[in-house]
Amino acid sequence: MNHIPPESSTADLEQLAAQRPDDAHVLVRLANAYWLEGRGPQLVNEIAIRAKTIDPTNRGAWHLWALAEPTPRDRVARWLQVTEQFPEDDLARAALADNAASLAGAEHDVAALDLAIKMYEQLLSTAQHPDQRVALEQAVTTLKGWRL
């Protein structure tokens, strides 16, 4: 795989993707550029699916795939799949917890609330930084106080 300069423009990435359509890393970089430009979840989703099909071990592809899901309940389901695919991925666990908490609040979903608490507690069990621990403890305490 050829190196991709970090300062590559979206046009550069589009050209690379045309030249290397089976390079998951290039596709992930392109999907990320599109996401940051606000090109919409459908396009990002399509590219992320291609990238994770090419390389099922590419966490960036999985993250963009989950992020691009517009429906909150389905987005939670996708983040859950990411955490199952990458059990040590704290960023995915945090995204799952955040999305599950949002879903619980918006739809008064007790199962989503339980999932959010479980994920925050898992993150807390391995958190090293004191500020991170405080934030996670507060999140767990707050969510355990919710009455849906």
Phi, psi and omega in degrees: 000132178281150178292143176248117180302137182298335182270015181300135177280168177300320178298319176300316181293323176297318179295316178298318180296325177292323180283327185231067186294346180255018180260102183300324180298316178297316180297321178294317178299320179293314179299319179296317178299316178298319180299313182294333177276354179078031182285352174104153185291330184296313180295315179298317179301313181300316181291319180297320177298315177301314183295317182285338173289318178294316182223092181296351179265001182277103182297325179300320178297316180296317180297314180294324177299315179291316182299325186282352180288119185282338183271123184306314181296317179290328177295320176299315179299320178293315178298325176298318177297322179297316180294330176286323179289324183231079187300338181263009185274095181295326178297318178294319178298319178295318179296320177298313180299313181298314181292323178293320178296318178298316179297316180301315180292318184287323187245008181052048186261109183293322180296320178294322177297315179299320179295317179300313180299315180301315182293317178297321178294322176297316178297319179298323183295340181242358183295136181254324186279132182303319179295322178295317179299315180299313181298318179292319177299318179295320179297314180297314179300314180298311183294324178293340177274351180291141174238106183266000000 
